[in-house]
C-alpha cells in the first residue's frame, strides 16, 4: 500500500469534517492526526489543498447568509482575509524610529 493509498481515507474524512466546519486544527483532531499532518498533506497534494480552499469558500457563502452579522463570523473564521489589521508608521508612512510611547485607551501614558 502506497502512502497516497494509506492517506486517502483519512483525507476524505478530514474533508467531510472541514466542509461542515473549516477549522484545520479541529478537523485534524477529529481524524486523530496532528495539525502539522494536514499542513504536510496540503504542501504535498495540490488537489487536497485546492479542495480545502473550495470547501472553506463554500462554507463561508452558506454560513454568512444565516448569521446576523456575517462580518463578525468572517473576521473570526477567515482571519487571513477579513480581520482588521493595524499598522503603525511614522511621518509620511515611513518606518517608526526610536522610542515609541503608546497611550492606553484612557489616554494616559504608561508609568
C-alpha positions, 0 to 999 in steps of 0.5 A: 500500500502506497502512502497516497493509498494509506492517506486517502481515507483519512483525507476524505474524512478530514474533508467531510469534517472541514466542509461542515466546519473549516477549522484545520486544527479541529478537523485534524483532531477529529481524524486523530492526526496532528495539525502539522499532518494536514499542513504536510498533506496540503504542501504535498497534494495540490488537489487536497489543498485546492479542495480545502480552499473550495470547501472553506469558500463554500462554507463561508457563502452558506454560513454568512447568509444565516448569521446576523452579522456575517462580518463578525463570523468572517473576521473570526473564521477567515482571519487571513482575509477579513480581520482588521489589521493595524499598522503603525508608521511614522511621518509620511508612512515611513518606518517608526524610529526610536522610542515609541510611547503608546497611550492606553485607551484612557489616554494616559501614558504608561508609568 
